[in-house]
Amino acid sequence: SPSEYNYEVYHSLEEIQSWMHHLNKTQSGLIRMFSIGRSYEGRPLFVLKLGRKSRAYKRAVWIDCGIHAREWIGPAFCQWFVREALLTYKTDPAMRKMLNHLYFYIMPVFNVDGYHFSWTHDRFWRKTRSRNSRFRCRGVDANRNWKVKWCDEGASVHPCDDTYCGPFPESEPEVKAVANFLRKQGKRITAYLSFHAYAQMLLYPYSYKYATIPNFSCVEYAAYKAVKALRSVHGVQYRYGPASQTLYISSGNSMDWAYKNGIPYAFAFELRDTGHFGFLLPEMLIKPTCTETMLAVKNITVHLLKKCP
Amino acid sequence: HPYNNHYAGDKLIRLIPRSKEQANALKKIYHQLQVDLWQPSSISCLSEETVTDVRIPQNASRTLLAFLQEAHIQYTILIEDLQKALENGSSLQTQRKRR
């Protein structure tokens, strides 16, 4: 059950996949697990569909974690989100409304090969694990491999660099699988949320250029309210704004692709912290990080349901 | 020790170049030492006033720190020993499972 699994420690890929299988069997009223493809090394790419089953048309929110392997707090949050949803569906009116009106597609570990590698070999690995026939270096930055101003500023053409964009857009099977899935869903996906670390920021498009998105007003206000809600939990300050100005310019990333492909509300979270621990956020900080982020995500979702067209 | 104690002595250093010259100098030394950039994610994003966090292996840290002192680039050591930080951040349960 959700209450027996320890959500306050980091889990290996195998443990996370076991957990997903377990939920699929035991929480079939609200959860269905399915695979959208295979990784470069042949691992299944599992996604959880979370929400009250309904024959009526329901919009959906896509959430992915672990695009970058070393950002372990991401997958920890994705698991936390599912746990909170299951535990509070009956008692929390906001959660009940969310799961009744929307489906949530949760991909707890996007970069399964990289995540596994960061557990077993190199804690600070970032990229996928695909091979390049001409170079000794492996891996592509899965957040530079999307077809939106691909391999422009903020990405690298060198296979040995950590921001290598890949030989062509969607070269990585993981990226292709998610892109295909989202394309197939069409207008049904109303929001895209991606979880990374670290910087304590809530970002929205664009990343690849300095420009204002057409629906800036609704997106910006949703971000403002989310950050305010997040801060109310433990007093932690997150910055928010367009990624290009708030963080740095980067091309070919998933948030920009999602926006360009018709998902009107696309956000990327950079979770705790700001450098004291960096990627090594201690397990004792999983709970406060996830609790505050949960409130931010609920806030964004409820705001989008109520206020945004 | 997790990861065969591979990260013993590795440091996480924060630098903020205060001029274009300092930023260019950092880019050059980062390339030479092949550092692991934690933020920003790409050396090309490095410019004046950019907060950069870099992981440097033990055997290269002396070279980098000497360079920084010579170039008058201020730095802070965020994590003195990454292996210790890694081990301290995991619960006993997790460490036991890994073993």
Interface residues (C-beta under 8 A of the other chain):
Chain A: N6 E8 V9 Y10 S12 H121 D122 R123 F124 R126 D141 E153 G154 A155 S156 D161 D162 T163 Y198 A199 L247 Y248 I249 S250 G275 H276 F277 G278 F279 L280 L281 P282 E283 M284
Chain B: P2 Y3 Y7 L12 R14 D36 L37 W38 Q39 P40 S41 S42 S44 C45 T50 V51 D53 R55 L78 I79 L82 A85 L86 N88 G89 S90 S91 Q93 T94 K97
